[in-house]
């Protein structure tokens, strides 16, 4: 069986569904294939959150009161120092939803605008002609289907089902995510045993442990979430350290979930001849939290503009015709993310004692004119020279007071310097593929300067690459 479309997308998660919707609205024929059953997609992780302003920017119909997907819309979060006494309120506009319900609603939206889905349909191999992608093969309940398309999109998630099997000379890196390339996440949905007594509220972050209390749909309940690289065993040990120190009131565990999110730089190119990768398949995640949904939506908006122009031409959709996706993404959001990822190698070095000081001293999460700070609203901190000077003086004061070690402050400053360099390098992403190899060589040299961090918790030492 052979079917023909303008675009075939592998993966009906948040990335593939959104891009398919944008392209279907442009009048193109779009098929989104998904290996899971329709009702099963998105059930691995129940509750997630989106940045509220990004939903609006992406043009997605927002969930309304009474929708089964909506847990709530929130404006503030609390950052807790590891002493569990020092706290800082921050502004964080979040819409918290139940993922499967959200996707089921979006499937109907996509279909109403002309997009098509094929569930329980697994990608098996690519179809090439003259060494260029012209479609793919899939298996639906034993039936072999060929989808011929002008563009194939990998939105398959962390497996990168298509990207990782591309020919070595196709121009897109084929690395697979290993244990040190992801943040493993353990989630416990809990219910407080004595809700009539005081208990910690949701929207509390424990930055030293890379942990949080998040809202969920359970009455008098929250999600205890912890993320760490390396293994689920690492996460479990850090969670045990957190729970011993936090001394939360009694609770019962309603259910547990586990998953992981990319924690490394994305491939240098997202496009090849007749090919695009997005979402977790392309390692598009916000470095400080691992959330990638709304970041990919921003990429998809760029990609739709470029794809529309390419598909309106009659000839083959080559890498050159898609190159502006790379250019526009990596010179903007991609450059900011590269800088933030490099910056992590400095921030993660701080000890438990140092984080107590950093949270309480107003060095980080700095507010202006008494406002609640809103860190990294646009994935970068826009600061005046005076604000930068105040931070520098605050760090120096911390060293003089012996609240911060000179060694770790120096590592932070060095990492910040490298972050500025890598961000500027991405902002000069080559306009032409012919200049790509030279740019990659320079990027490689900068990334080699990023140092691993070894963070000692009471029960385990975690290595961050």
C-alpha positions in Angstrom: 0.0 0.0 0.0 1.4 3.4 -1.0 0.0 6.8 0.2 1.2 10.2 -0.9 1.4 13.4 1.3 3.2 16.7 1.4 4.5 15.9 4.9 4.8 12.7 7.0 5.5 13.2 10.7 6.6 10.4 12.9 5.3 10.9 16.5 2.0 12.3 17.7 3.3 13.9 20.9 3.2 17.6 21.6 5.9 18.3 18.9 4.6 16.3 16.0 1.0 17.2 16.7 1.7 21.0 16.8 3.8 21.1 13.7 1.3 18.9 11.8 -1.5 21.4 12.9 0.4 24.4 11.7 1.2 22.8 8.3 -2.4 21.5 7.8 -3.7 25.0 8.4 -1.5 26.1 5.5 -3.4 23.7 3.2 -0.7 21.0 3.0 -1.6 17.3 3.2 -0.2 16.0 6.5 -0.1 12.5 8.0 1.1 12.0 11.5 1.9 8.4 12.4 2.2 7.2 15.9 3.3 3.7 17.2 0.9 3.8 20.2 -2.9 3.6 20.3 -4.7 6.9 20.1 -6.0 6.7 23.7 -2.6 5.6 25.1 -0.5 8.6 23.8 0.8 10.8 26.6 0.0 8.4 29.5 3.6 7.7 30.5 3.7 11.1 32.3 0.4 12.3 33.5 0.9 16.0 34.6 3.2 18.5 32.9 3.3 22.2 32.7 3.6 24.8 29.9 4.7 28.4 30.1 1.4 30.3 29.9 2.7 33.0 27.6 4.1 30.4 25.2 0.7 28.8 24.7 -0.6 32.2 23.6 2.4 32.9 21.4 2.0 29.4 19.8 -1.6 30.2 19.0 -2.9 27.0 20.7 -6.5 27.1 22.0 -5.8 27.3 25.7 -7.5 24.9 28.1 -10.5 26.4 29.8 -12.0 26.0 33.2 -13.8 22.7 33.3 -11.6 21.0 30.7 -10.5 17.6 32.0 -6.9 18.4 31.0 -6.6 21.6 33.2 -5.1 21.3 36.6 -4.6 25.0 37.1 -2.9 28.3 36.0 -0.3 29.6 38.4 1.8 32.8 38.6 4.3 32.3 41.3 6.8 29.7 42.5 9.0 29.4 45.6 12.7 28.6 45.5 13.9 26.9 48.6 17.5 26.8 49.8 18.8 23.4 51.1 18.4 24.6 54.7 14.6 24.5 54.0 14.3 27.9 55.8 15.6 30.4 53.2 13.1 31.0 50.5 12.6 33.3 47.5 9.4 34.0 45.6 9.7 34.1 41.8 7.3 34.8 39.1 6.6 31.8 36.9 3.5 31.9 34.7 2.6 28.2 34.3 -0.4 26.3 32.9 -0.4 22.8 34.4 -2.2 20.2 32.4 -2.8 16.4 32.2 -0.9 15.5 29.0 -3.1 12.8 27.6 -6.3 14.8 27.9 -4.5 17.8 26.2 -3.3 15.6 23.3 -6.8 14.1 22.8 -8.3 17.6 22.5 -5.5 18.7 20.1 -6.0 15.6 17.8 -9.6 16.8 17.2 -8.3 20.4 16.5 -5.8 19.1 14.0 -8.3 16.8 12.3 -10.8 19.7 12.0 -8.1 21.7 10.1 -7.3 18.9 7.7 -4.5 17.0 9.4 -4.6 13.2 9.5 -3.4 10.7 12.1 -2.6 7.0 11.8 -2.2 5.4 15.3 -0.8 2.0 16.2 1.5 2.6 13.2 5.2 2.0 13.6 8.0 3.5 11.5 10.3 0.8 10.1 12.6 2.3 7.5 13.3 5.3 5.2 12.8 5.3 1.5 15.6 6.8 -0.6 15.9 7.8 -4.2 19.3 9.0 -5.5 20.5 8.9 -1.9 17.8 11.4 -0.8 14.8 10.8 1.5 11.5 10.6 -0.4 9.3 8.9 2.3 9.2 6.0 4.8 7.8 2.6 5.4 5.6 1.7 8.4 3.8 -1.2 9.9 0.2 -1.0 11.1 -1.0 -4.2 12.7 1.0 -6.3 10.2 0.0 -4.2 7.2 3.0 -2.7 5.4 2.4 0.9 4.3 4.7 3.2 2.2 4.2 6.9 2.9 5.7 9.0 0.1 6.2 12.6 1.1 8.2 15.7 0.1 9.2 16.1 3.7 9.8 13.6 6.5 9.8 14.9 10.1 11.2 13.0 13.1 9.1 13.9 16.1 9.6 10.5 17.7 10.9 11.7 21.1 14.1 10.7 22.9 14.6 7.6 20.7 15.2 9.8 17.7 13.9 6.9 15.6 14.8 8.5 12.3 17.6 10.9 13.1 19.7 8.2 14.7 19.6 6.0 11.6 20.4 8.6 8.9 23.3 7.9 6.6 26.6 9.2 8.2 27.0 11.7 5.4 23.5 13.1 5.5 24.6 16.2 7.5 22.7 15.6 10.7 24.4 14.0 13.7 23.1 10.5 14.6 24.1 10.3 18.2 21.9 8.4 20.6 21.2 9.6 24.1 23.2 7.8 26.7 22.9 7.8 30.5 24.8 11.1 30.9 22.9 12.7 28.1 19.6 12.7 29.9 18.0 13.8 33.1 16.2 10.8 34.6 13.1 11.9 36.5 11.1 10.1 39.2 7.7 11.4 40.1 5.5 10.5 43.1 1.9 11.6 43.2 1.2 11.9 46.9 -1.7 12.8 49.2 -1.1 14.4 52.6 -2.4 12.1 55.3 -3.4 15.0 57.6 -4.7 17.7 55.3 -6.1 19.6 58.3 -2.6 20.2 59.5 0.0 22.5 57.8 1.8 21.0 54.9 4.0 22.4 52.1 2.1 23.7 49.1 2.8 22.9 45.5 5.0 25.1 43.3 8.0 24.8 45.6 11.4 24.2 44.0 14.4 22.7 45.8 17.2 23.8 43.5 20.1 22.1 45.2 18.5 18.7 44.8 17.0 19.5 41.3 13.7 18.7 42.9 10.2 20.2 43.2 6.7 20.0 44.6 4.3 20.4 41.7 0.5 20.7 41.5 -1.6 17.7 40.4 -5.3 16.7 40.1 -5.3 14.9 43.4 -7.2 16.6 46.2 -4.8 17.6 49.0 -2.0 16.2 46.9 1.2 17.2 45.1 3.8 15.7 42.9 7.3 15.1 44.4 9.6 15.3 41.5 13.4 14.8 41.3 15.7 14.7 38.3 19.4 13.7 38.0 21.6 12.3 35.2 23.2 8.9 35.1 20.5 6.5 36.3 17.2 6.2 38.1 19.3 4.8 41.0 21.0 8.2 41.2 17.6 10.0 41.3 16.3 7.7 44.0 19.3 8.3 46.3 19.1 12.0 45.9 15.3 11.9 46.6 16.0 9.9 49.8 18.5 12.6 50.8 15.9 15.3 50.1 13.1 13.6 52.0 15.4 13.0 55.1 16.3 16.7 55.2 12.9 18.1 54.3 11.0 16.1 57.0 7.6 16.5 55.2 4.5 15.6 57.1 3.0 12.1 56.6 1.6 11.3 53.2 0.6 8.3 51.1 1.9 7.6 47.6 -1.0 7.4 45.1 1.1 6.5 42.1 4.7 6.8 40.7 6.0 7.6 37.3 9.4 7.7 35.7 10.9 9.2 32.5 13.8 11.2 31.2 14.5 14.3 29.2 17.5 15.3 27.1 20.4 16.9 28.8 23.0 17.8 26.2 23.5 20.1 23.2 21.2 19.5 20.1 22.6 18.3 16.8 24.4 21.1 14.9 21.9 20.8 12.1 18.2 19.9 12.3 17.7 19.5 8.5 18.8 17.3 5.7 17.5 16.6 2.2 13.7 16.0 2.7 14.2 15.8 6.4 13.6 17.8 9.7 13.9 16.7 13.3 12.1 18.5 16.2 11.3 18.0 19.9 13.2 15.5 22.0 14.3 13.8 18.8 16.4 17.0 18.2 17.2 17.5 21.9 15.4 20.8 22.1 15.0 21.4 25.8 15.4 24.4 28.2 18.7 23.5 30.0 17.8 24.7 33.5 14.6 22.7 33.7 14.5 20.1 31.0 11.2 21.2 29.7 11.1 21.1 25.9 7.4 21.3 24.8 7.0 25.1 24.4 10.6 25.5 23.2 9.8 23.1 20.4 6.7 25.0 19.6 8.8 28.1 19.0 11.0 26.0 16.6 7.9 24.7 14.8 6.7 28.3 14.1 10.0 29.0 12.4 10.0 25.7 10.6 6.4 26.2 9.3 7.4 29.5 7.6 10.4 27.9 5.9 8.6 24.7 4.9 5.7 26.7 3.4 8.1 28.5 1.1 9.9 25.3 0.1 6.7 23.3 -0.6 5.3 26.0 -2.8 8.2 25.3 -5.2 7.8 22.4 -7.5 11.2 20.8 -7.1 12.7 18.6 -4.4 12.8 20.0 -0.8 16.5 20.0 -0.4 18.6 20.7 2.7 19.4 24.1 1.2 15.7 25.0 1.0 15.3 24.0 4.7 18.5 25.7 5.9 16.8 28.8 7.1 15.2 26.7 9.9 18.7 26.1 11.3 19.6 29.7 10.7 16.6 31.3 12.4 16.4 28.9 15.3 20.1 28.7 16.2 20.7 32.4 16.0 17.9 33.1 18.5 16.5 30.5 21.0 19.2 28.0 20.1 22.0 30.4 20.9 20.4 31.3 24.2 20.0 27.6 25.1 23.6 26.9 24.2 24.7 29.7 26.5 22.6 28.4 29.4 23.8 24.9 29.0 27.4 26.0 29.1 26.6 28.2 32.2 25.3 25.1 34.1 28.9 23.8 34.4 29.6 26.8 36.7 26.4 26.9 38.7 26.2 23.2 39.5 29.6 23.4 41.4 28.1 25.3 44.4 27.7 23.4 47.6 24.8 23.1 49.9 26.1 25.8 52.2 26.8 28.1 49.2 23.3 27.7 47.9 21.8 28.8 51.2 23.8 32.0 50.8 23.0 32.5 47.1 19.2 32.1 47.6 19.1 34.4 50.6 21.5 37.1 49.5 19.6 38.4 46.4 22.6 37.6 44.2 20.5 35.3 42.1 16.7 35.8 41.4 17.4 39.5 41.6 14.3 41.7 41.4 13.9 45.2 40.2 12.2 47.9 42.2 10.7 45.5 44.6 9.1 43.3 41.9 9.0 39.5 42.2 11.9 38.3 40.0 11.0 36.4 36.8 14.2 34.5 35.9 15.0 33.7 32.3 11.6 34.9 31.0 13.1 34.9 27.5 15.7 32.2 28.3 18.3 34.8 29.1 19.0 37.4 31.7 18.9 41.0 30.3 20.9 43.0 32.8 22.3 46.5 32.9 26.0 47.1 33.6 25.0 48.2 37.1 23.1 45.0 37.8 26.1 42.9 36.5 28.3 44.9 38.8 26.1 44.3 41.8 26.2 40.5 41.2 29.9 40.6 40.9 30.2 42.6 44.1 27.8 40.1 45.8 29.9 37.2 44.8 33.1 38.9 46.0 31.3 39.7 49.3 30.3 36.1 49.6 34.0 35.1 49.2 35.1 37.6 51.8 32.5 36.5 54.2 33.5 32.9 53.6 30.0 32.1 52.4 31.3 31.2 48.9 34.5 29.5 48.0 36.8 31.4 45.7 37.3 28.2 43.7 33.6 27.8 42.9 33.1 31.5 42.1 36.0 31.3 39.7 34.5 28.3 38.0 31.2 30.2 37.7 32.9 33.2 36.2 34.8 31.0 33.8 31.7 29.1 32.8 29.8 32.5 32.3 32.6 33.6 30.0 32.4 30.5 27.9 28.6 30.8 27.9 28.9 34.2 26.3 31.4 32.9 23.7 29.2 29.9 22.7 26.1 32.0 22.5 27.8 34.5 20.3 29.1 31.7 18.1 25.6 30.3 17.6 24.4 33.8 16.8 26.8 33.7 13.8 25.3 30.4 12.5 26.3 30.1 8.8 23.9 31.4 6.3 25.1 28.8 3.7 25.6 25.1 4.2 29.0 25.5 2.5 30.3 27.3 5.6 28.8 24.8 8.0 31.9 22.5 8.5 34.1 25.4 9.5 31.5 26.7 12.0 31.1 23.2 13.5 34.8 22.9 14.0 34.8 26.1 16.0 31.8 25.0 18.0 33.5 21.7 18.8 36.5 23.5 20.2 34.3 25.7 22.4 32.2 22.7 23.7 35.5 20.9 24.6 36.1 23.6 27.2 33.0 22.7 29.1 34.0 20.9 32.3 32.1 18.1 34.0 30.8 18.7 37.5 31.0 16.2 40.3 28.4 17.0 42.9 28.5 15.3 46.3 25.2 14.5 48.0 25.1 12.6 51.3 24.5 9.2 49.6 25.8 9.6 46.1 28.2 11.7 43.9 26.5 12.8 40.6 28.5 13.5 37.5 27.1 16.3 35.2 28.6 16.5 31.7 
